[in-house]
């Protein structure tokens, strides 16, 4: 088994466990989504140059959330049949995009562009 953070393994375990409790024959659902809330504040505070230092300082006094909710979707039958390691890898893949500062800066830009 690959080395994953405990939170990813726990999320994979929960996803697989809930999927195992779903009766595909009586349920209208064939796919199952899992979304995980990721706090972007620490990623935004990572600075690589002097210009970014002011952004990190302003975030310390910012009141509000900087969140992303990436999600994965798989067939219930696959979640039941595949190993926990496979499910953990799927979780890792859809969470991987949220580990960069650019991801959260892009979200902020999108929100600013679509503000009413």
N, C-alpha and C positions, 0 to 999 in steps of 0.2 A: 504494500500500500504506500502511495506517495505521502509525503509529509505535508499536511494541510493544517491551517489554523484550526483551533478547537471550534470556533464559531462556524466555520465552513462545514466541518464534520458534523456538528450538531444540527445545522440546517439541513444537511443531506439526510441525516438520520430521521429528522422530523418529516421531511418531504416523502421519504420512502415509507415510513411508518403510516402516515395518513393515507398514502396511495394504496397500501396493502389493506386498509380498512374500507376502501371503496369497492362496492360490488358493481362491476362494469356491466353486468347483465341487467340490473335493475336501475342503474343510473343512466341519465342521458349524457353524462360527461364522458368523453373518451380521452381528453387531454387534461392535464393538471398543471396549473401555473403556481410558481412560488416567487414571491417578491420579497426582497430583503432591504430594509432601510439602511442606508450608509450615510454616516455623518461626514460631510465634506470640509468642516471647519479646519481640521488638522492638515488636510491636504492643501487647502488654500493658504495656510500659514507657512508652508514650506517655501522658502525663498531661495532662488538661485542667483539673484543679482541684487544690486543696491536699490533699483527701482521697485522691486517687489517688497522691500522692507516696510515701506509705508502702507502697503496693502495688508501685511501681517499685523501691523500696529492698529490699523483701522478696524480689522476684524475682532480684535480683543475687546473693543468697546461696542461692537455691533450687537444689537439685540434682535435676535431672530434665528431662524433655522437655515442651514445650508445643507439640504438633504437631496439624495438621489435614491430612487427605488428601482434598481435593475431587477429584471425577472427572467426566469427561465420557464420554458413550457416543454413538457414531454408527454408522451402517451402513458396513460396509467399502467397499461400492460408492461411497458418497458421498465417503468420505475419498480414494478413488482418483480420482474424477472432478473433485472441486472443487479450486479453487486453494489454494495455500499460505496466501494471505491469508484465505480463508474458514476454513481450519482454525485459523489463529492467532486469529481472532475467536472461534471456539468455545472455544479454550483460555482466552482472556481472559475470556469470560463465566463459565465455571465457576470460575476462580480469583478473580474479582472479589469474591465473597462473603467471602473470607478476608482482605481488606485492612483490616477494621475491628477495633477493640478489642472491640466488642460480640460479634462472632462467637466469639472465643476465651474471653471471659468466660462466654458461653452454654455453650460446651463444658465449661468447668470446673464450672459449675453442674450440668450434666447428669451428669458423672462423679460428682460429690459425691452427687447424688440417687440414683444407681444403684449406689453402692458397697455391696458385700456386708457 
